[in-house]
Amino acid sequence: MRPRLALAAAALGLALAGPAVAHTAAGLPGGFAAGFAHPFGGADHLLATVAVGLWGAVLGRPLVYALPAAFPLMMVVGAVLAMFGAPAPPVEIGIALSALVLGTCVALAVRAPAGLALAMVGGFALFHGYAHGRELPSAADPLGYSAGFVLATGLLHLAGVAIAALSASPAGRWVTRALGVLVALAGAGFLAQALAP
């Protein structure tokens, strides 16, 4: 149990330290460091990506691997669509819904079929990717920026998986569910902001 707690604590530290990294890199040119820092700078993206890892861990194999792999891949697709001028979806609403829905899935330990879980995560990732893709044309190094935000997103997924390792114990399962509730509540707040006139 202790190694799991240590792993979860380290993952939580990574997630909490992220905003400091983002603040430090805010003035950097648009390269790898700026791309890596970017996902930590927005609570909506940070919480949704951690929730992907949490939900994957709740669902178990193979989705504990598949969901954190699908999200960055579909995020890249969304970024490419934005770069090539695809019609803009309601990005802020989609990102807010991702936190609300994924947080709810974690809180309720929803056992969705693999295809549905992948479709949900992939669909939400398109919104996150589109938001990042809108910023790519102004980046000094678009490829470096892209690599940075994909890597950071993957690490946030791993943080969620590691935190959910606590769910091996009955008390830990409630911790994971409580985190899901917090993400869902934050998502509801983001959605209210996105829908506000």
N, C-alpha and C positions, 0 to 999 in steps of 0.2 A: 504493500500500500504506500509506503514512504516514497519509493521511486516515482510512483504515479503522482503523488502530491507535489514532489519536487518538479516534475515535468510540467504539471499544470501551473505551478507558481511561476516557472520560467516563462511559460507561454503568456500568462497574464501580464507579466512584467514587460514582455515584448509589445503586447497590445497597448499597454498604458504608456510605454516610453515613446511610442510612435509619434504622438503629437509634438513632442519635443524635437524629434528628428525632423518632422515637417517644418517646424518653426525655424530650425537652424538652416535648412536647405531652401527656405523660401526665396532667398535672394540669389540662388545659384542660377546659372544659365540653364536653358531647357535641355539637359542631358540626362544621363542615367541617375545621378543623385536626385535631381528634381523629380524625375518620374518615380523613383523609389519612395521619396518622401510624400508624394501627392496622396496616395490612398490613406495615409495616416492623418491627413489634414482635415478630412471631412468625416464627421461622426456617422453620417448616413452610410457611406461606403464602408467604413471601418466595421460598424456593427453588422451590416448585412454580410460581409465576407467572413467575419468570425462565425456568424450564424450558419453559414454554409458548412463550415467544419463541424460545428456542434451537431447539426442535423445529420450530417454524414456519419458521425460517430454513433448517434442514436440509432440510425438505420442499420449500421454494421456493414460487414462485407457483402458485396463488392462496392457498395455506394460510399463507404468511408474513403475509398480511393477515387471512385468515379466522379463524385460531386465536386471535390476540390480540383480535379483535372478538367472537368467540363466548364467550370465557371471562367477560368482564365482564357480558355480556347474561344469560348463564345464572346468574351469581352474583347478579344482581338478582332473578331468578326464585326462587332459593333463599332469599334474604333475605325476599322477600314471603311465601313459604310458611311461614317461621319466624314472621313477624309475625302471620300469621293462624292460628297454632296447629296447623299440619300436624304429624302424628306425627313425632317426631324420628328421623332416620336415625342410623346409627352415625357421627356426624360426625368424631370424632377418627380413627377407622379410615379413613374415606374420604379425609380430608386427608393422612394418612400414606401411603396407597396412591397418592395423586396424585403425591407427590414420588418415591416408589419407581418407579412405572410410567413417568412422564414422564422422569425421569432416565435410566432404562434405555433408553427410546426414543431419547434424545439420544446416549447412550453407544454404542449399537449402530447409530446412524443408520438406525433402522427406517423403511422407506418404506411407511407404511400408506396404504391408499386414503383419498381425501378424506372420504368419509362416515364411515368408522371413526374417523379422526383427530378429526373434529368431534364425533362421539358421545362419544369418550373425554374430550376436553377439556371438552365441555359437561356431561357427567355429573359429572366431578370438580368443576367449578365450582359445581354445586348444593350440594355439601358445604361448600365455602368460603363461599358465600353464606348458607347456613343458619347457619353459625357467626357470621357478622357480624349476621345478622338477629335472632338471640337477644339481641343487645346494643342493638338499635335502640329498643325501648320505653323504655329508661332514658336515652336520649340527649336532651339539651335541644333539639336541632334535628335530628330524624331525617332530613329531606331533605338538609340540609347534610352530615350525617355520611355518608349514602349517597353523595352526590356526591364527597366526599373519598376514601372508600375505593375507589370505582370509578376515579377519576382516578389514584390511586396505583397501583392494580393495572395499569392501562393503561401507566403509565410503567415498571413493572417488566417487563411484556411487551416494551416497546421496548428496555429494557436488555438483555434476552436476545437480541433480534434483532440489536442492535448488536454485542454481544459475539461472536455467531456470524458477523459479517462477517469475522472472522479466518479463517473456514473457506475463504476464497478461496485460501489457500496450503496446501500439504501440512502444514506444521507447525501452521498454524492449525486445521486439521481435527482434529488430535490434541488441541489445547487445548480445543476445543469438546467432544470426546468425553470428555476427562478431567473437565471440568466436569459432564458428564452422570453420570459415575461417582460424583463427590462428592455430587451431588444424590440419586442412587439409594441410596448408602450412608446418607446422612442420613435418607432416607425409611424405610429398613429400621430404623434406630434409633427413629424416631418410631413406626413400627408396633409394634415391640417394647414401647415404653412404653404405647401405646394398648391393647395386648392383655394387659399385665401385670395380675394380680389386685389 
